[in-house]
Amino acid sequence: SEEANIPIDQSESKIRKTSSVKGYRTKTEQ
């Protein structure tokens, strides 16, 4: 159960990090 949650957690972290970077870049461009 925990092992199955690890990859999901990593994927969510990656997506959130990408969203943060996109939002930061957009703010910087403006």
CHARMM-style PDB file with segment names, atoms N, HN, CA, C and O in Angstrom:
ATOM      1  N   SER     1       0.844  -1.210   0.000  1.00  0.00      PROA
ATOM      2  CA  SER     1       0.000   0.000   0.000  1.00  0.00      PROA
ATOM      3  C   SER     1       0.874   1.253   0.000  1.00  0.00      PROA
ATOM      4  O   SER     1       0.693   2.145  -0.829  1.00  0.00      PROA
ATOM      5  N   GLU     2       1.822   1.314   0.935  1.00  0.00      PROA
ATOM      6  HN  GLU     2       1.970   0.590   1.609  1.00  0.00      PROA
ATOM      7  CA  GLU     2       2.696   2.497   0.993  1.00  0.00      PROA
ATOM      8  C   GLU     2       3.558   2.590  -0.261  1.00  0.00      PROA
ATOM      9  O   GLU     2       3.762   3.673  -0.810  1.00  0.00      PROA
ATOM     10  N   GLU     3       4.066   1.431  -0.710  1.00  0.00      PROA
ATOM     11  HN  GLU     3       3.901   0.551  -0.265  1.00  0.00      PROA
ATOM     12  CA  GLU     3       4.917   1.436  -1.901  1.00  0.00      PROA
ATOM     13  C   GLU     3       4.160   1.988  -3.103  1.00  0.00      PROA
ATOM     14  O   GLU     3       4.736   2.688  -3.936  1.00  0.00      PROA
ATOM     15  N   ALA     4       2.879   1.677  -3.195  1.00  0.00      PROA
ATOM     16  HN  ALA     4       2.411   1.108  -2.518  1.00  0.00      PROA
ATOM     17  CA  ALA     4       2.077   2.145  -4.326  1.00  0.00      PROA
ATOM     18  C   ALA     4       1.860   3.653  -4.231  1.00  0.00      PROA
ATOM     19  O   ALA     4       1.686   4.326  -5.247  1.00  0.00      PROA
ATOM     20  N   ASN     5       1.871   4.176  -3.015  1.00  0.00      PROA
ATOM     21  HN  ASN     5       2.013   3.629  -2.190  1.00  0.00      PROA
ATOM     22  CA  ASN     5       1.633   5.610  -2.844  1.00  0.00      PROA
ATOM     23  C   ASN     5       2.874   6.435  -3.167  1.00  0.00      PROA
ATOM     24  O   ASN     5       2.767   7.616  -3.498  1.00  0.00      PROA
ATOM     25  N   ILE     6       4.048   5.819  -3.073  1.00  0.00      PROA
ATOM     26  HN  ILE     6       4.135   4.860  -2.804  1.00  0.00      PROA
ATOM     27  CA  ILE     6       5.287   6.577  -3.308  1.00  0.00      PROA
ATOM     28  C   ILE     6       5.328   7.168  -4.728  1.00  0.00      PROA
ATOM     29  O   ILE     6       5.514   8.377  -4.866  1.00  0.00      PROA
ATOM     30  N   PRO     7       5.161   6.357  -5.790  1.00  0.00      PROA
ATOM     31  CA  PRO     7       5.219   6.915  -7.150  1.00  0.00      PROA
ATOM     32  C   PRO     7       4.134   7.960  -7.386  1.00  0.00      PROA
ATOM     33  O   PRO     7       4.359   8.949  -8.085  1.00  0.00      PROA
ATOM     34  N   ILE     8       2.968   7.742  -6.808  1.00  0.00      PROA
ATOM     35  HN  ILE     8       2.785   6.939  -6.240  1.00  0.00      PROA
ATOM     36  CA  ILE     8       1.877   8.710  -6.988  1.00  0.00      PROA
ATOM     37  C   ILE     8       2.272  10.039  -6.343  1.00  0.00      PROA
ATOM     38  O   ILE     8       2.041  11.108  -6.907  1.00  0.00      PROA
ATOM     39  N   ASP     9       2.870   9.955  -5.150  1.00  0.00      PROA
ATOM     40  HN  ASP     9       3.057   9.086  -4.692  1.00  0.00      PROA
ATOM     41  CA  ASP     9       3.281  11.161  -4.434  1.00  0.00      PROA
ATOM     42  C   ASP     9       4.340  11.903  -5.242  1.00  0.00      PROA
ATOM     43  O   ASP     9       4.306  13.129  -5.349  1.00  0.00      PROA
ATOM     44  N   GLN    10       5.288  11.145  -5.814  1.00  0.00      PROA
ATOM     45  HN  GLN    10       5.317  10.149  -5.727  1.00  0.00      PROA
ATOM     46  CA  GLN    10       6.349  11.771  -6.604  1.00  0.00      PROA
ATOM     47  C   GLN    10       5.758  12.476  -7.823  1.00  0.00      PROA
ATOM     48  O   GLN    10       6.165  13.587  -8.162  1.00  0.00      PROA
ATOM     49  N   SER    11       4.800  11.827  -8.478  1.00  0.00      PROA
ATOM     50  HN  SER    11       4.469  10.924  -8.203  1.00  0.00      PROA
ATOM     51  CA  SER    11       4.173  12.427  -9.659  1.00  0.00      PROA
ATOM     52  C   SER    11       3.467  13.713  -9.272  1.00  0.00      PROA
ATOM     53  O   SER    11       3.572  14.719  -9.973  1.00  0.00      PROA
ATOM     54  N   GLU    12       2.752  13.683  -8.164  1.00  0.00      PROA
ATOM     55  HN  GLU    12       2.667  12.866  -7.594  1.00  0.00      PROA
ATOM     56  CA  GLU    12       2.017  14.871  -7.717  1.00  0.00      PROA
ATOM     57  C   GLU    12       3.003  15.988  -7.402  1.00  0.00      PROA
ATOM     58  O   GLU    12       2.768  17.150  -7.736  1.00  0.00      PROA
ATOM     59  N   SER    13       4.115  15.626  -6.754  1.00  0.00      PROA
ATOM     60  HN  SER    13       4.307  14.683  -6.482  1.00  0.00      PROA
ATOM     61  CA  SER    13       5.135  16.620  -6.409  1.00  0.00      PROA
ATOM     62  C   SER    13       5.686  17.248  -7.691  1.00  0.00      PROA
ATOM     63  O   SER    13       5.844  18.467  -7.771  1.00  0.00      PROA
ATOM     64  N   LYS    14       5.974  16.421  -8.682  1.00  0.00      PROA
ATOM     65  HN  LYS    14       5.845  15.431  -8.616  1.00  0.00      PROA
ATOM     66  CA  LYS    14       6.534  16.915  -9.943  1.00  0.00      PROA
ATOM     67  C   LYS    14       5.539  17.870 -10.606  1.00  0.00      PROA
ATOM     68  O   LYS    14       5.923  18.937 -11.085  1.00  0.00      PROA
ATOM     69  N   ILE    15       4.262  17.483 -10.632  1.00  0.00      PROA
ATOM     70  HN  ILE    15       3.951  16.616 -10.243  1.00  0.00      PROA
ATOM     71  CA  ILE    15       3.240  18.325 -11.266  1.00  0.00      PROA
ATOM     72  C   ILE    15       3.143  19.658 -10.527  1.00  0.00      PROA
ATOM     73  O   ILE    15       3.089  20.718 -11.152  1.00  0.00      PROA
ATOM     74  N   ARG    16       3.122  19.601  -9.197  1.00  0.00      PROA
ATOM     75  HN  ARG    16       3.166  18.741  -8.689  1.00  0.00      PROA
ATOM     76  CA  ARG    16       2.998  20.839  -8.412  1.00  0.00      PROA
ATOM     77  C   ARG    16       4.220  21.718  -8.647  1.00  0.00      PROA
ATOM     78  O   ARG    16       4.094  22.937  -8.766  1.00  0.00      PROA
ATOM     79  N   LYS    17       5.406  21.108  -8.714  1.00  0.00      PROA
ATOM     80  HN  LYS    17       5.509  20.118  -8.617  1.00  0.00      PROA
ATOM     81  CA  LYS    17       6.633  21.876  -8.936  1.00  0.00      PROA
ATOM     82  C   LYS    17       6.565  22.550 -10.306  1.00  0.00      PROA
ATOM     83  O   LYS    17       6.913  23.723 -10.442  1.00  0.00      PROA
ATOM     84  N   THR    18       6.120  21.808 -11.315  1.00  0.00      PROA
ATOM     85  HN  THR    18       5.838  20.855 -11.204  1.00  0.00      PROA
ATOM     86  CA  THR    18       6.020  22.367 -12.665  1.00  0.00      PROA
ATOM     87  C   THR    18       5.033  23.529 -12.680  1.00  0.00      PROA
ATOM     88  O   THR    18       5.294  24.559 -13.302  1.00  0.00      PROA
ATOM     89  N   SER    19       3.901  23.367 -11.998  1.00  0.00      PROA
ATOM     90  HN  SER    19       3.689  22.531 -11.493  1.00  0.00      PROA
ATOM     91  CA  SER    19       2.898  24.435 -11.952  1.00  0.00      PROA
ATOM     92  C   SER    19       3.488  25.667 -11.285  1.00  0.00      PROA
ATOM     93  O   SER    19       3.264  26.788 -11.742  1.00  0.00      PROA
ATOM     94  N   SER    20       4.244  25.468 -10.203  1.00  0.00      PROA
ATOM     95  HN  SER    20       4.426  24.558  -9.832  1.00  0.00      PROA
ATOM     96  CA  SER    20       4.852  26.591  -9.490  1.00  0.00      PROA
ATOM     97  C   SER    20       5.829  27.313 -10.410  1.00  0.00      PROA
ATOM     98  O   SER    20       5.842  28.543 -10.469  1.00  0.00      PROA
ATOM     99  N   VAL    21       6.644  26.549 -11.126  1.00  0.00      PROA
ATOM    100  HN  VAL    21       6.634  25.550 -11.079  1.00  0.00      PROA
ATOM    101  CA  VAL    21       7.631  27.151 -12.029  1.00  0.00      PROA
ATOM    102  C   VAL    21       6.916  27.937 -13.123  1.00  0.00      PROA
ATOM    103  O   VAL    21       7.319  29.053 -13.449  1.00  0.00      PROA
ATOM    104  N   LYS    22       5.864  27.366 -13.687  1.00  0.00      PROA
ATOM    105  HN  LYS    22       5.536  26.459 -13.422  1.00  0.00      PROA
ATOM    106  CA  LYS    22       5.107  28.058 -14.749  1.00  0.00      PROA
ATOM    107  C   LYS    22       4.542  29.368 -14.212  1.00  0.00      PROA
ATOM    108  O   LYS    22       4.655  30.409 -14.859  1.00  0.00      PROA
ATOM    109  N   GLY    23       3.938  29.317 -13.035  1.00  0.00      PROA
ATOM    110  HN  GLY    23       3.846  28.471 -12.509  1.00  0.00      PROA
ATOM    111  CA  GLY    23       3.356  30.513 -12.438  1.00  0.00      PROA
ATOM    112  C   GLY    23       4.430  31.552 -12.166  1.00  0.00      PROA
ATOM    113  O   GLY    23       4.205  32.746 -12.361  1.00  0.00      PROA
ATOM    114  N   TYR    24       5.600  31.103 -11.714  1.00  0.00      PROA
ATOM    115  HN  TYR    24       5.783  30.133 -11.556  1.00  0.00      PROA
ATOM    116  CA  TYR    24       6.691  32.035 -11.412  1.00  0.00      PROA
ATOM    117  C   TYR    24       7.195  32.688 -12.692  1.00  0.00      PROA
ATOM    118  O   TYR    24       7.417  33.898 -12.737  1.00  0.00      PROA
ATOM    119  N   ARG    25       7.375  31.876 -13.732  1.00  0.00      PROA
ATOM    120  HN  ARG    25       7.195  30.893 -13.696  1.00  0.00      PROA
ATOM    121  CA  ARG    25       7.868  32.411 -15.011  1.00  0.00      PROA
ATOM    122  C   ARG    25       6.863  33.412 -15.577  1.00  0.00      PROA
ATOM    123  O   ARG    25       7.250  34.459 -16.096  1.00  0.00      PROA
ATOM    124  N   THR    26       5.584  33.092 -15.478  1.00  0.00      PROA
ATOM    125  HN  THR    26       5.270  32.241 -15.056  1.00  0.00      PROA
ATOM    126  CA  THR    26       4.555  33.996 -15.999  1.00  0.00      PROA
ATOM    127  C   THR    26       4.613  35.325 -15.255  1.00  0.00      PROA
ATOM    128  O   THR    26       4.532  36.389 -15.868  1.00  0.00      PROA
ATOM    129  N   LYS    27       4.753  35.262 -13.936  1.00  0.00      PROA
ATOM    130  HN  LYS    27       4.819  34.397 -13.438  1.00  0.00      PROA
ATOM    131  CA  LYS    27       4.823  36.494 -13.139  1.00  0.00      PROA
ATOM    132  C   LYS    27       6.051  37.300 -13.539  1.00  0.00      PROA
ATOM    133  O   LYS    27       5.986  38.523 -13.664  1.00  0.00      PROA
ATOM    134  N   THR    28       7.173  36.607 -13.741  1.00  0.00      PROA
ATOM    135  HN  THR    28       7.226  35.613 -13.640  1.00  0.00      PROA
ATOM    136  CA  THR    28       8.418  37.295 -14.096  1.00  0.00      PROA
ATOM    137  C   THR    28       8.279  37.970 -15.463  1.00  0.00      PROA
ATOM    138  O   THR    28       8.730  39.101 -15.648  1.00  0.00      PROA
ATOM    139  N   GLU    29       7.658  37.278 -16.411  1.00  0.00      PROA
ATOM    140  HN  GLU    29       7.292  36.360 -16.260  1.00  0.00      PROA
ATOM    141  CA  GLU    29       7.507  37.849 -17.757  1.00  0.00      PROA
ATOM    142  C   GLU    29       6.670  39.118 -17.705  1.00  0.00      PROA
ATOM    143  O   GLU    29       6.946  40.078 -18.424  1.00  0.00      PROA
ATOM    144  N   GLN    30       5.646  39.126 -16.855  1.00  0.00      PROA
ATOM    145  HN  GLN    30       5.422  38.346 -16.271  1.00  0.00      PROA
ATOM    146  CA  GLN    30       4.795  40.311 -16.760  1.00  0.00      PROA
ATOM    147  C   GLN    30       5.545  41.375 -15.978  1.00  0.00      PROA
ATOM    148  OT1 GLN    30       5.023  42.470 -15.768  1.00  0.00      PROA
TER     149      GLN     30
END
